[in-house]
Amino acid sequence: MFLSYMTSASFNQNPSKARQAANENPLVITDHGKPTHVLVSYEEFEANWKKPKSIAEALYDPNGSDLDFDPPWLSFENREIEV
């Protein structure tokens, strides 16, 4: 997910520009260089935060690939075990 950033001073001077930016991507508003708030469209809010999700829905990445994850097997041979 791509995030946009705007200072709180810019947000206060031009809130309509902030709304337009939030329609494209979540907009992080910063105060003295630190993120303080996030502005999102209501549609995004409903889709991601308003209703409860299952763990599978929460972890699903619509932009992810369909490649299988095949990590290498670990071997514990020749390792000492402390008791």
mmCIF file of the N, C-alpha and C atoms, coordinates in Angstrom:
data_MODEL
# 
_entry.id   MODEL 
# 
loop_
_atom_site.group_PDB 
_atom_site.id 
_atom_site.type_symbol 
_atom_site.label_atom_id 
_atom_site.label_alt_id 
_atom_site.label_comp_id 
_atom_site.label_asym_id 
_atom_site.label_entity_id 
_atom_site.label_seq_id 
_atom_site.pdbx_PDB_ins_code 
_atom_site.Cartn_x 
_atom_site.Cartn_y 
_atom_site.Cartn_z 
_atom_site.occupancy 
_atom_site.B_iso_or_equiv 
_atom_site.pdbx_formal_charge 
_atom_site.auth_seq_id 
_atom_site.auth_comp_id 
_atom_site.auth_asym_id 
_atom_site.auth_atom_id 
_atom_site.pdbx_PDB_model_num 
ATOM 1   N N  . MET A 1 1  ? 0.845   -1.175  0.000  1.00 0.00 ? 1  MET A N  1 
ATOM 2   C CA . MET A 1 1  ? 0.000   0.000   0.000  1.00 0.00 ? 1  MET A CA 1 
ATOM 3   C C  . MET A 1 1  ? 0.889   1.236   0.000  1.00 0.00 ? 1  MET A C  1 
ATOM 4   N N  . PHE A 1 2  ? 0.600   2.121   -0.897 1.00 0.00 ? 2  PHE A N  1 
ATOM 5   C CA . PHE A 1 2  ? 1.343   3.368   -1.020 1.00 0.00 ? 2  PHE A CA 1 
ATOM 6   C C  . PHE A 1 2  ? 0.714   4.416   -0.105 1.00 0.00 ? 2  PHE A C  1 
ATOM 7   N N  . LEU A 1 3  ? 1.538   5.172   0.609  1.00 0.00 ? 3  LEU A N  1 
ATOM 8   C CA . LEU A 1 3  ? 1.056   6.235   1.493  1.00 0.00 ? 3  LEU A CA 1 
ATOM 9   C C  . LEU A 1 3  ? 1.507   7.591   0.956  1.00 0.00 ? 3  LEU A C  1 
ATOM 10  N N  . SER A 1 4  ? 0.657   8.590   1.128  1.00 0.00 ? 4  SER A N  1 
ATOM 11  C CA . SER A 1 4  ? 1.024   9.969   0.809  1.00 0.00 ? 4  SER A CA 1 
ATOM 12  C C  . SER A 1 4  ? 1.242   10.698  2.135  1.00 0.00 ? 4  SER A C  1 
ATOM 13  N N  . TYR A 1 5  ? 2.039   11.751  2.106  1.00 0.00 ? 5  TYR A N  1 
ATOM 14  C CA . TYR A 1 5  ? 2.347   12.511  3.317  1.00 0.00 ? 5  TYR A CA 1 
ATOM 15  C C  . TYR A 1 5  ? 2.053   13.980  3.099  1.00 0.00 ? 5  TYR A C  1 
ATOM 16  N N  . MET A 1 6  ? 1.625   14.648  4.178  1.00 0.00 ? 6  MET A N  1 
ATOM 17  C CA . MET A 1 6  ? 1.357   16.083  4.145  1.00 0.00 ? 6  MET A CA 1 
ATOM 18  C C  . MET A 1 6  ? 1.613   16.630  5.552  1.00 0.00 ? 6  MET A C  1 
ATOM 19  N N  . THR A 1 7  ? 2.209   17.804  5.619  1.00 0.00 ? 7  THR A N  1 
ATOM 20  C CA . THR A 1 7  ? 2.430   18.416  6.932  1.00 0.00 ? 7  THR A CA 1 
ATOM 21  C C  . THR A 1 7  ? 1.103   18.940  7.469  1.00 0.00 ? 7  THR A C  1 
ATOM 22  N N  . SER A 1 8  ? 1.028   19.091  8.774  1.00 0.00 ? 8  SER A N  1 
ATOM 23  C CA . SER A 1 8  ? -0.208  19.614  9.375  1.00 0.00 ? 8  SER A CA 1 
ATOM 24  C C  . SER A 1 8  ? -0.460  21.056  8.926  1.00 0.00 ? 8  SER A C  1 
ATOM 25  N N  . ALA A 1 9  ? 0.597   21.822  8.693  1.00 0.00 ? 9  ALA A N  1 
ATOM 26  C CA . ALA A 1 9  ? 0.432   23.199  8.208  1.00 0.00 ? 9  ALA A CA 1 
ATOM 27  C C  . ALA A 1 9  ? -0.191  23.197  6.812  1.00 0.00 ? 9  ALA A C  1 
ATOM 28  N N  . SER A 1 10 ? 0.279   22.308  5.937  1.00 0.00 ? 10 SER A N  1 
ATOM 29  C CA . SER A 1 10 ? -0.294  22.206  4.593  1.00 0.00 ? 10 SER A CA 1 
ATOM 30  C C  . SER A 1 10 ? -1.732  21.735  4.658  1.00 0.00 ? 10 SER A C  1 
ATOM 31  N N  . PHE A 1 11 ? -2.003  20.812  5.558  1.00 0.00 ? 11 PHE A N  1 
ATOM 32  C CA . PHE A 1 11 ? -3.367  20.308  5.728  1.00 0.00 ? 11 PHE A CA 1 
ATOM 33  C C  . PHE A 1 11 ? -4.298  21.444  6.154  1.00 0.00 ? 11 PHE A C  1 
ATOM 34  N N  . ASN A 1 12 ? -3.856  22.260  7.106  1.00 0.00 ? 12 ASN A N  1 
ATOM 35  C CA . ASN A 1 12 ? -4.681  23.371  7.589  1.00 0.00 ? 12 ASN A CA 1 
ATOM 36  C C  . ASN A 1 12 ? -4.900  24.429  6.508  1.00 0.00 ? 12 ASN A C  1 
ATOM 37  N N  . GLN A 1 13 ? -3.909  24.639  5.643  1.00 0.00 ? 13 GLN A N  1 
ATOM 38  C CA . GLN A 1 13 ? -4.032  25.650  4.601  1.00 0.00 ? 13 GLN A CA 1 
ATOM 39  C C  . GLN A 1 13 ? -4.882  25.182  3.424  1.00 0.00 ? 13 GLN A C  1 
ATOM 40  N N  . ASN A 1 14 ? -4.884  23.870  3.154  1.00 0.00 ? 14 ASN A N  1 
ATOM 41  C CA . ASN A 1 14 ? -5.575  23.385  1.969  1.00 0.00 ? 14 ASN A CA 1 
ATOM 42  C C  . ASN A 1 14 ? -6.219  22.007  2.232  1.00 0.00 ? 14 ASN A C  1 
ATOM 43  N N  . PRO A 1 15 ? -7.288  21.986  3.030  1.00 0.00 ? 15 PRO A N  1 
ATOM 44  C CA . PRO A 1 15 ? -7.911  20.692  3.343  1.00 0.00 ? 15 PRO A CA 1 
ATOM 45  C C  . PRO A 1 15 ? -8.519  20.001  2.127  1.00 0.00 ? 15 PRO A C  1 
ATOM 46  N N  . SER A 1 16 ? -8.928  20.760  1.111  1.00 0.00 ? 16 SER A N  1 
ATOM 47  C CA . SER A 1 16 ? -9.495  20.112  -0.074 1.00 0.00 ? 16 SER A CA 1 
ATOM 48  C C  . SER A 1 16 ? -8.419  19.330  -0.829 1.00 0.00 ? 16 SER A C  1 
ATOM 49  N N  . LYS A 1 17 ? -7.187  19.819  -0.834 1.00 0.00 ? 17 LYS A N  1 
ATOM 50  C CA . LYS A 1 17 ? -6.084  19.081  -1.451 1.00 0.00 ? 17 LYS A CA 1 
ATOM 51  C C  . LYS A 1 17 ? -5.826  17.790  -0.670 1.00 0.00 ? 17 LYS A C  1 
ATOM 52  N N  . ALA A 1 18 ? -5.968  17.854  0.644  1.00 0.00 ? 18 ALA A N  1 
ATOM 53  C CA . ALA A 1 18 ? -5.789  16.658  1.472  1.00 0.00 ? 18 ALA A CA 1 
ATOM 54  C C  . ALA A 1 18 ? -6.874  15.633  1.157  1.00 0.00 ? 18 ALA A C  1 
ATOM 55  N N  . ARG A 1 19 ? -8.105  16.073  1.018  1.00 0.00 ? 19 ARG A N  1 
ATOM 56  C CA . ARG A 1 19 ? -9.201  15.154  0.675  1.00 0.00 ? 19 ARG A CA 1 
ATOM 57  C C  . ARG A 1 19 ? -8.953  14.499  -0.674 1.00 0.00 ? 19 ARG A C  1 
ATOM 58  N N  . GLN A 1 20 ? -8.489  15.281  -1.648 1.00 0.00 ? 20 GLN A N  1 
ATOM 59  C CA . GLN A 1 20 ? -8.201  14.722  -2.970 1.00 0.00 ? 20 GLN A CA 1 
ATOM 60  C C  . GLN A 1 20 ? -7.096  13.672  -2.883 1.00 0.00 ? 20 GLN A C  1 
ATOM 61  N N  . ALA A 1 21 ? -6.052  13.966  -2.113 1.00 0.00 ? 21 ALA A N  1 
ATOM 62  C CA . ALA A 1 21 ? -4.949  13.009  -1.955 1.00 0.00 ? 21 ALA A CA 1 
ATOM 63  C C  . ALA A 1 21 ? -5.428  11.742  -1.254 1.00 0.00 ? 21 ALA A C  1 
ATOM 64  N N  . ALA A 1 22 ? -6.309  11.887  -0.261 1.00 0.00 ? 22 ALA A N  1 
ATOM 65  C CA . ALA A 1 22 ? -6.818  10.732  0.490  1.00 0.00 ? 22 ALA A CA 1 
ATOM 66  C C  . ALA A 1 22 ? -7.735  9.863   -0.361 1.00 0.00 ? 22 ALA A C  1 
ATOM 67  N N  . ASN A 1 23 ? -8.300  10.413  -1.414 1.00 0.00 ? 23 ASN A N  1 
ATOM 68  C CA . ASN A 1 23 ? -9.111  9.600   -2.321 1.00 0.00 ? 23 ASN A CA 1 
ATOM 69  C C  . ASN A 1 23 ? -8.246  8.634   -3.118 1.00 0.00 ? 23 ASN A C  1 
ATOM 70  N N  . GLU A 1 24 ? -6.981  8.972   -3.318 1.00 0.00 ? 24 GLU A N  1 
ATOM 71  C CA . GLU A 1 24 ? -6.052  8.116   -4.065 1.00 0.00 ? 24 GLU A CA 1 
ATOM 72  C C  . GLU A 1 24 ? -5.381  7.084   -3.160 1.00 0.00 ? 24 GLU A C  1 
ATOM 73  N N  . ASN A 1 25 ? -4.834  7.543   -2.043 1.00 0.00 ? 25 ASN A N  1 
ATOM 74  C CA . ASN A 1 25 ? -4.087  6.697   -1.095 1.00 0.00 ? 25 ASN A CA 1 
ATOM 75  C C  . ASN A 1 25 ? -4.306  7.242   0.309  1.00 0.00 ? 25 ASN A C  1 
ATOM 76  N N  . PRO A 1 26 ? -4.088  6.417   1.334  1.00 0.00 ? 26 PRO A N  1 
ATOM 77  C CA . PRO A 1 26 ? -4.134  6.964   2.693  1.00 0.00 ? 26 PRO A CA 1 
ATOM 78  C C  . PRO A 1 26 ? -3.134  8.118   2.827  1.00 0.00 ? 26 PRO A C  1 
ATOM 79  N N  . LEU A 1 27 ? -3.553  9.178   3.482  1.00 0.00 ? 27 LEU A N  1 
ATOM 80  C CA . LEU A 1 27 ? -2.726  10.373  3.640  1.00 0.00 ? 27 LEU A CA 1 
ATOM 81  C C  . LEU A 1 27 ? -2.265  10.483  5.088  1.00 0.00 ? 27 LEU A C  1 
ATOM 82  N N  . VAL A 1 28 ? -0.964  10.430  5.288  1.00 0.00 ? 28 VAL A N  1 
ATOM 83  C CA . VAL A 1 28 ? -0.382  10.570  6.621  1.00 0.00 ? 28 VAL A CA 1 
ATOM 84  C C  . VAL A 1 28 ? -0.115  12.049  6.860  1.00 0.00 ? 28 VAL A C  1 
ATOM 85  N N  . ILE A 1 29 ? -0.655  12.577  7.937  1.00 0.00 ? 29 ILE A N  1 
ATOM 86  C CA . ILE A 1 29 ? -0.448  13.985  8.282  1.00 0.00 ? 29 ILE A CA 1 
ATOM 87  C C  . ILE A 1 29 ? 0.613   14.030  9.367  1.00 0.00 ? 29 ILE A C  1 
ATOM 88  N N  . THR A 1 30 ? 1.628   14.844  9.143  1.00 0.00 ? 30 THR A N  1 
ATOM 89  C CA . THR A 1 30 ? 2.751   14.907  10.080 1.00 0.00 ? 30 THR A CA 1 
ATOM 90  C C  . THR A 1 30 ? 2.750   16.235  10.830 1.00 0.00 ? 30 THR A C  1 
ATOM 91  N N  . ASP A 1 31 ? 3.281   16.191  12.025 1.00 0.00 ? 31 ASP A N  1 
ATOM 92  C CA . ASP A 1 31 ? 3.459   17.390  12.848 1.00 0.00 ? 31 ASP A CA 1 
ATOM 93  C C  . ASP A 1 31 ? 4.895   17.368  13.340 1.00 0.00 ? 31 ASP A C  1 
ATOM 94  N N  . HIS A 1 32 ? 5.678   18.337  12.926 1.00 0.00 ? 32 HIS A N  1 
ATOM 95  C CA . HIS A 1 32 ? 7.111   18.406  13.247 1.00 0.00 ? 32 HIS A CA 1 
ATOM 96  C C  . HIS A 1 32 ? 7.833   17.140  12.805 1.00 0.00 ? 32 HIS A C  1 
ATOM 97  N N  . GLY A 1 33 ? 7.446   16.637  11.635 1.00 0.00 ? 33 GLY A N  1 
ATOM 98  C CA . GLY A 1 33 ? 8.123   15.482  11.056 1.00 0.00 ? 33 GLY A CA 1 
ATOM 99  C C  . GLY A 1 33 ? 7.663   14.125  11.560 1.00 0.00 ? 33 GLY A C  1 
ATOM 100 N N  . LYS A 1 34 ? 6.736   14.116  12.523 1.00 0.00 ? 34 LYS A N  1 
ATOM 101 C CA . LYS A 1 34 ? 6.257   12.848  13.074 1.00 0.00 ? 34 LYS A CA 1 
ATOM 102 C C  . LYS A 1 34 ? 4.823   12.601  12.613 1.00 0.00 ? 34 LYS A C  1 
ATOM 103 N N  . PRO A 1 35 ? 4.523   11.380  12.161 1.00 0.00 ? 35 PRO A N  1 
ATOM 104 C CA . PRO A 1 35 ? 3.147   11.064  11.762 1.00 0.00 ? 35 PRO A CA 1 
ATOM 105 C C  . PRO A 1 35 ? 2.201   11.180  12.959 1.00 0.00 ? 35 PRO A C  1 
ATOM 106 N N  . THR A 1 36 ? 1.077   11.867  12.760 1.00 0.00 ? 36 THR A N  1 
ATOM 107 C CA . THR A 1 36 ? 0.121   12.032  13.860 1.00 0.00 ? 36 THR A CA 1 
ATOM 108 C C  . THR A 1 36 ? -1.276  11.523  13.512 1.00 0.00 ? 36 THR A C  1 
ATOM 109 N N  . HIS A 1 37 ? -1.677  11.627  12.237 1.00 0.00 ? 37 HIS A N  1 
ATOM 110 C CA . HIS A 1 37 ? -3.015  11.206  11.825 1.00 0.00 ? 37 HIS A CA 1 
ATOM 111 C C  . HIS A 1 37 ? -2.950  10.599  10.432 1.00 0.00 ? 37 HIS A C  1 
ATOM 112 N N  . VAL A 1 38 ? -3.987  9.833   10.114 1.00 0.00 ? 38 VAL A N  1 
ATOM 113 C CA . VAL A 1 38 ? -4.124  9.275   8.766  1.00 0.00 ? 38 VAL A CA 1 
ATOM 114 C C  . VAL A 1 38 ? -5.518  9.607   8.257  1.00 0.00 ? 38 VAL A C  1 
ATOM 115 N N  . LEU A 1 39 ? -5.578  10.156  7.062  1.00 0.00 ? 39 LEU A N  1 
ATOM 116 C CA . LEU A 1 39 ? -6.848  10.488  6.427  1.00 0.00 ? 39 LEU A CA 1 
ATOM 117 C C  . LEU A 1 39 ? -7.071  9.502   5.290  1.00 0.00 ? 39 LEU A C  1 
ATOM 118 N N  . VAL A 1 40 ? -8.220  8.816   5.326  1.00 0.00 ? 40 VAL A N  1 
ATOM 119 C CA . VAL A 1 40 ? -8.564  7.865   4.264  1.00 0.00 ? 40 VAL A CA 1 
ATOM 120 C C  . VAL A 1 40 ? -9.971  8.173   3.770  1.00 0.00 ? 40 VAL A C  1 
ATOM 121 N N  . SER A 1 41 ? -10.275 7.706   2.576  1.00 0.00 ? 41 SER A N  1 
ATOM 122 C CA . SER A 1 41 ? -11.629 7.868   2.069  1.00 0.00 ? 41 SER A CA 1 
ATOM 123 C C  . SER A 1 41 ? -12.565 6.993   2.903  1.00 0.00 ? 41 SER A C  1 
ATOM 124 N N  . TYR A 1 42 ? -13.844 7.354   2.917  1.00 0.00 ? 42 TYR A N  1 
ATOM 125 C CA . TYR A 1 42 ? -14.808 6.571   3.685  1.00 0.00 ? 42 TYR A CA 1 
ATOM 126 C C  . TYR A 1 42 ? -14.924 5.155   3.126  1.00 0.00 ? 42 TYR A C  1 
ATOM 127 N N  . GLU A 1 43 ? -14.806 5.031   1.816  1.00 0.00 ? 43 GLU A N  1 
ATOM 128 C CA . GLU A 1 43 ? -14.851 3.711   1.182  1.00 0.00 ? 43 GLU A CA 1 
ATOM 129 C C  . GLU A 1 43 ? -13.721 2.816   1.705  1.00 0.00 ? 43 GLU A C  1 
ATOM 130 N N  . GLU A 1 44 ? -12.514 3.367   1.797  1.00 0.00 ? 44 GLU A N  1 
ATOM 131 C CA . GLU A 1 44 ? -11.374 2.605   2.324  1.00 0.00 ? 44 GLU A CA 1 
ATOM 132 C C  . GLU A 1 44 ? -11.574 2.294   3.801  1.00 0.00 ? 44 GLU A C  1 
ATOM 133 N N  . PHE A 1 45 ? -12.096 3.242   4.538  1.00 0.00 ? 45 PHE A N  1 
ATOM 134 C CA . PHE A 1 45 ? -12.372 3.019   5.956  1.00 0.00 ? 45 PHE A CA 1 
ATOM 135 C C  . PHE A 1 45 ? -13.329 1.852   6.140  1.00 0.00 ? 45 PHE A C  1 
ATOM 136 N N  . GLU A 1 46 ? -14.426 1.845   5.387  1.00 0.00 ? 46 GLU A N  1 
ATOM 137 C CA . GLU A 1 46 ? -15.388 0.753   5.502  1.00 0.00 ? 46 GLU A CA 1 
ATOM 138 C C  . GLU A 1 46 ? -14.769 -0.585  5.114  1.00 0.00 ? 46 GLU A C  1 
ATOM 139 N N  . ALA A 1 47 ? -13.971 -0.580  4.066  1.00 0.00 ? 47 ALA A N  1 
ATOM 140 C CA . ALA A 1 47 ? -13.379 -1.828  3.579  1.00 0.00 ? 47 ALA A CA 1 
ATOM 141 C C  . ALA A 1 47 ? -12.332 -2.394  4.521  1.00 0.00 ? 47 ALA A C  1 
ATOM 142 N N  . ASN A 1 48 ? -11.623 -1.528  5.251  1.00 0.00 ? 48 ASN A N  1 
ATOM 143 C CA . ASN A 1 48 ? -10.483 -2.006  6.023  1.00 0.00 ? 48 ASN A CA 1 
ATOM 144 C C  . ASN A 1 48 ? -10.595 -1.906  7.539  1.00 0.00 ? 48 ASN A C  1 
ATOM 145 N N  . TRP A 1 49 ? -11.445 -1.039  8.052  1.00 0.00 ? 49 TRP A N  1 
ATOM 146 C CA . TRP A 1 49 ? -11.438 -0.843  9.497  1.00 0.00 ? 49 TRP A CA 1 
ATOM 147 C C  . TRP A 1 49 ? -12.801 -0.975  10.159 1.00 0.00 ? 49 TRP A C  1 
ATOM 148 N N  . LYS A 1 50 ? -13.864 -0.785  9.450  1.00 0.00 ? 50 LYS A N  1 
ATOM 149 C CA . LYS A 1 50 ? -15.166 -0.723  10.093 1.00 0.00 ? 50 LYS A CA 1 
ATOM 150 C C  . LYS A 1 50 ? -15.687 -2.087  10.523 1.00 0.00 ? 50 LYS A C  1 
ATOM 151 N N  . LYS A 1 51 ? -15.544 -3.099  9.680  1.00 0.00 ? 51 LYS A N  1 
ATOM 152 C CA . LYS A 1 51 ? -16.101 -4.405  10.016 1.00 0.00 ? 51 LYS A CA 1 
ATOM 153 C C  . LYS A 1 51 ? -14.989 -5.372  10.426 1.00 0.00 ? 51 LYS A C  1 
ATOM 154 N N  . PRO A 1 52 ? -15.299 -6.323  11.296 1.00 0.00 ? 52 PRO A N  1 
ATOM 155 C CA . PRO A 1 52 ? -14.288 -7.296  11.712 1.00 0.00 ? 52 PRO A CA 1 
ATOM 156 C C  . PRO A 1 52 ? -13.871 -8.188  10.545 1.00 0.00 ? 52 PRO A C  1 
ATOM 157 N N  . LYS A 1 53 ? -12.626 -8.626  10.574 1.00 0.00 ? 53 LYS A N  1 
ATOM 158 C CA . LYS A 1 53 ? -12.101 -9.489  9.523  1.00 0.00 ? 53 LYS A CA 1 
ATOM 159 C C  . LYS A 1 53 ? -11.562 -10.776 10.143 1.00 0.00 ? 53 LYS A C  1 
ATOM 160 N N  . SER A 1 54 ? -11.537 -11.798 9.327  1.00 0.00 ? 54 SER A N  1 
ATOM 161 C CA . SER A 1 54 ? -10.859 -13.017 9.742  1.00 0.00 ? 54 SER A CA 1 
ATOM 162 C C  . SER A 1 54 ? -9.359  -12.783 9.576  1.00 0.00 ? 54 SER A C  1 
ATOM 163 N N  . ILE A 1 55 ? -8.551  -13.625 10.158 1.00 0.00 ? 55 ILE A N  1 
ATOM 164 C CA . ILE A 1 55 ? -7.097  -13.480 10.032 1.00 0.00 ? 55 ILE A CA 1 
ATOM 165 C C  . ILE A 1 55 ? -6.685  -13.617 8.565  1.00 0.00 ? 55 ILE A C  1 
ATOM 166 N N  . ALA A 1 56 ? -7.345  -14.507 7.822  1.00 0.00 ? 56 ALA A N  1 
ATOM 167 C CA . ALA A 1 56 ? -7.017  -14.681 6.401  1.00 0.00 ? 56 ALA A CA 1 
ATOM 168 C C  . ALA A 1 56 ? -7.337  -13.405 5.615  1.00 0.00 ? 56 ALA A C  1 
ATOM 169 N N  . GLU A 1 57 ? -8.468  -12.763 5.904  1.00 0.00 ? 57 GLU A N  1 
ATOM 170 C CA . GLU A 1 57 ? -8.822  -11.516 5.218  1.00 0.00 ? 57 GLU A CA 1 
ATOM 171 C C  . GLU A 1 57 ? -7.846  -10.401 5.570  1.00 0.00 ? 57 GLU A C  1 
ATOM 172 N N  . ALA A 1 58 ? -7.424  -10.353 6.822  1.00 0.00 ? 58 ALA A N  1 
ATOM 173 C CA . ALA A 1 58 ? -6.504  -9.307  7.261  1.00 0.00 ? 58 ALA A CA 1 
ATOM 174 C C  . ALA A 1 58 ? -5.129  -9.462  6.611  1.00 0.00 ? 58 ALA A C  1 
ATOM 175 N N  . LEU A 1 59 ? -4.701  -10.694 6.381  1.00 0.00 ? 59 LEU A N  1 
ATOM 176 C CA . LEU A 1 59 ? -3.377  -10.936 5.812  1.00 0.00 ? 59 LEU A CA 1 
ATOM 177 C C  . LEU A 1 59 ? -3.366  -10.990 4.294  1.00 0.00 ? 59 LEU A C  1 
ATOM 178 N N  . TYR A 1 60 ? -4.538  -11.024 3.677  1.00 0.00 ? 60 TYR A N  1 
ATOM 179 C CA . TYR A 1 60 ? -4.610  -11.135 2.219  1.00 0.00 ? 60 TYR A CA 1 
ATOM 180 C C  . TYR A 1 60 ? -4.044  -9.883  1.550  1.00 0.00 ? 60 TYR A C  1 
ATOM 181 N N  . ASP A 1 61 ? -3.188  -10.092 0.562  1.00 0.00 ? 61 ASP A N  1 
ATOM 182 C CA . ASP A 1 61 ? -2.620  -8.985  -0.200 1.00 0.00 ? 61 ASP A CA 1 
ATOM 183 C C  . ASP A 1 61 ? -3.133  -9.084  -1.626 1.00 0.00 ? 61 ASP A C  1 
ATOM 184 N N  . PRO A 1 62 ? -4.049  -8.181  -2.024 1.00 0.00 ? 62 PRO A N  1 
ATOM 185 C CA . PRO A 1 62 ? -4.603  -8.268  -3.376 1.00 0.00 ? 62 PRO A CA 1 
ATOM 186 C C  . PRO A 1 62 ? -3.546  -8.054  -4.457 1.00 0.00 ? 62 PRO A C  1 
ATOM 187 N N  . ASN A 1 63 ? -2.431  -7.435  -4.114 1.00 0.00 ? 63 ASN A N  1 
ATOM 188 C CA . ASN A 1 63 ? -1.360  -7.202  -5.091 1.00 0.00 ? 63 ASN A CA 1 
ATOM 189 C C  . ASN A 1 63 ? -0.285  -8.270  -5.028 1.00 0.00 ? 63 ASN A C  1 
ATOM 190 N N  . GLY A 1 64 ? -0.476  -9.267  -4.162 1.00 0.00 ? 64 GLY A N  1 
ATOM 191 C CA . GLY A 1 64 ? 0.510   -10.330 -4.020 1.00 0.00 ? 64 GLY A CA 1 
ATOM 192 C C  . GLY A 1 64 ? 0.511   -11.257 -5.225 1.00 0.00 ? 64 GLY A C  1 
ATOM 193 N N  . SER A 1 65 ? 1.577   -12.014 -5.340 1.00 0.00 ? 65 SER A N  1 
ATOM 194 C CA . SER A 1 65 ? 1.672   -12.940 -6.473 1.00 0.00 ? 65 SER A CA 1 
ATOM 195 C C  . SER A 1 65 ? 1.068   -14.284 -6.079 1.00 0.00 ? 65 SER A C  1 
ATOM 196 N N  . ASP A 1 66 ? 0.821   -15.103 -7.071 1.00 0.00 ? 66 ASP A N  1 
ATOM 197 C CA . ASP A 1 66 ? 0.267   -16.427 -6.837 1.00 0.00 ? 66 ASP A CA 1 
ATOM 198 C C  . ASP A 1 66 ? 1.359   -17.479 -6.721 1.00 0.00 ? 66 ASP A C  1 
ATOM 199 N N  . LEU A 1 67 ? 2.603   -17.062 -6.611 1.00 0.00 ? 67 LEU A N  1 
ATOM 200 C CA . LEU A 1 67 ? 3.703   -18.015 -6.495 1.00 0.00 ? 67 LEU A CA 1 
ATOM 201 C C  . LEU A 1 67 ? 3.633   -18.732 -5.160 1.00 0.00 ? 67 LEU A C  1 
ATOM 202 N N  . ASP A 1 68 ? 3.967   -20.012 -5.189 1.00 0.00 ? 68 ASP A N  1 
ATOM 203 C CA . ASP A 1 68 ? 4.006   -20.784 -3.947 1.00 0.00 ? 68 ASP A CA 1 
ATOM 204 C C  . ASP A 1 68 ? 5.242   -20.399 -3.157 1.00 0.00 ? 68 ASP A C  1 
ATOM 205 N N  . PHE A 1 69 ? 5.091   -20.348 -1.856 1.00 0.00 ? 69 PHE A N  1 
ATOM 206 C CA . PHE A 1 69 ? 6.211   -20.064 -0.969 1.00 0.00 ? 69 PHE A CA 1 
ATOM 207 C C  . PHE A 1 69 ? 6.835   -21.389 -0.594 1.00 0.00 ? 69 PHE A C  1 
ATOM 208 N N  . ASP A 1 70 ? 8.092   -21.582 -0.953 1.00 0.00 ? 70 ASP A N  1 
ATOM 209 C CA . ASP A 1 70 ? 8.770   -22.848 -0.710 1.00 0.00 ? 70 ASP A CA 1 
ATOM 210 C C  . ASP A 1 70 ? 10.100  -22.573 -0.007 1.00 0.00 ? 70 ASP A C  1 
ATOM 211 N N  . PRO A 1 71 ? 10.070  -22.355 1.311  1.00 0.00 ? 71 PRO A N  1 
ATOM 212 C CA . PRO A 1 71 ? 11.309  -22.051 2.027  1.00 0.00 ? 71 PRO A CA 1 
ATOM 213 C C  . PRO A 1 71 ? 12.197  -23.287 2.117  1.00 0.00 ? 71 PRO A C  1 
ATOM 214 N N  . PRO A 1 72 ? 13.512  -23.096 2.256  1.00 0.00 ? 72 PRO A N  1 
ATOM 215 C CA . PRO A 1 72 ? 14.407  -24.253 2.385  1.00 0.00 ? 72 PRO A CA 1 
ATOM 216 C C  . PRO A 1 72 ? 14.193  -24.945 3.727  1.00 0.00 ? 72 PRO A C  1 
ATOM 217 N N  . TRP A 1 73 ? 14.409  -26.255 3.731  1.00 0.00 ? 73 TRP A N  1 
ATOM 218 C CA . TRP A 1 73 ? 14.302  -27.023 4.966  1.00 0.00 ? 73 TRP A CA 1 
ATOM 219 C C  . TRP A 1 73 ? 15.518  -26.755 5.833  1.00 0.00 ? 73 TRP A C  1 
ATOM 220 N N  . LEU A 1 74 ? 15.302  -26.666 7.137  1.00 0.00 ? 74 LEU A N  1 
ATOM 221 C CA . LEU A 1 74 ? 16.397  -26.501 8.083  1.00 0.00 ? 74 LEU A CA 1 
ATOM 222 C C  . LEU A 1 74 ? 16.873  -27.872 8.531  1.00 0.00 ? 74 LEU A C  1 
ATOM 223 N N  . SER A 1 75 ? 18.152  -27.987 8.712  1.00 0.00 ? 75 SER A N  1 
ATOM 224 C CA . SER A 1 75 ? 18.717  -29.241 9.200  1.00 0.00 ? 75 SER A CA 1 
ATOM 225 C C  . SER A 1 75 ? 19.300  -28.992 10.584 1.00 0.00 ? 75 SER A C  1 
ATOM 226 N N  . PHE A 1 76 ? 19.022  -29.902 11.487 1.00 0.00 ? 76 PHE A N  1 
ATOM 227 C CA . PHE A 1 76 ? 19.562  -29.783 12.841 1.00 0.00 ? 76 PHE A CA 1 
ATOM 228 C C  . PHE A 1 76 ? 20.688  -30.778 13.069 1.00 0.00 ? 76 PHE A C  1 
ATOM 229 N N  . GLU A 1 77 ? 21.173  -31.362 11.989 1.00 0.00 ? 77 GLU A N  1 
ATOM 230 C CA . GLU A 1 77 ? 22.291  -32.301 12.099 1.00 0.00 ? 77 GLU A CA 1 
ATOM 231 C C  . GLU A 1 77 ? 23.549  -31.535 12.511 1.00 0.00 ? 77 GLU A C  1 
ATOM 232 N N  . ASN A 1 78 ? 24.404  -32.204 13.256 1.00 0.00 ? 78 ASN A N  1 
ATOM 233 C CA . ASN A 1 78 ? 25.688  -31.664 13.702 1.00 0.00 ? 78 ASN A CA 1 
ATOM 234 C C  . ASN A 1 78 ? 25.532  -30.415 14.568 1.00 0.00 ? 78 ASN A C  1 
ATOM 235 N N  . ARG A 1 79 ? 24.441  -30.327 15.291 1.00 0.00 ? 79 ARG A N  1 
ATOM 236 C CA . ARG A 1 79 ? 24.252  -29.221 16.222 1.00 0.00 ? 79 ARG A CA 1 
ATOM 237 C C  . ARG A 1 79 ? 24.220  -29.788 17.629 1.00 0.00 ? 79 ARG A C  1 
ATOM 238 N N  . GLU A 1 80 ? 24.889  -29.071 18.518 1.00 0.00 ? 80 GLU A N  1 
ATOM 239 C CA . GLU A 1 80 ? 24.919  -29.532 19.898 1.00 0.00 ? 80 GLU A CA 1 
ATOM 240 C C  . GLU A 1 80 ? 23.644  -29.058 20.619 1.00 0.00 ? 80 GLU A C  1 
ATOM 241 N N  . ILE A 1 81 ? 23.143  -29.891 21.499 1.00 0.00 ? 81 ILE A N  1 
ATOM 242 C CA . ILE A 1 81 ? 21.956  -29.557 22.260 1.00 0.00 ? 81 ILE A CA 1 
ATOM 243 C C  . ILE A 1 81 ? 22.355  -29.333 23.704 1.00 0.00 ? 81 ILE A C  1 
ATOM 244 N N  . GLU A 1 82 ? 21.993  -28.174 24.245 1.00 0.00 ? 82 GLU A N  1 
ATOM 245 C CA . GLU A 1 82 ? 22.264  -27.899 25.648 1.00 0.00 ? 82 GLU A CA 1 
ATOM 246 C C  . GLU A 1 82 ? 21.118  -28.412 26.480 1.00 0.00 ? 82 GLU A C  1 
ATOM 247 N N  . VAL A 1 83 ? 21.447  -29.048 27.603 1.00 0.00 ? 83 VAL A N  1 
ATOM 248 C CA . VAL A 1 83 ? 20.413  -29.581 28.484 1.00 0.00 ? 83 VAL A CA 1 
ATOM 249 C C  . VAL A 1 83 ? 20.398  -28.867 29.803 1.00 0.00 ? 83 VAL A C  1 
# 
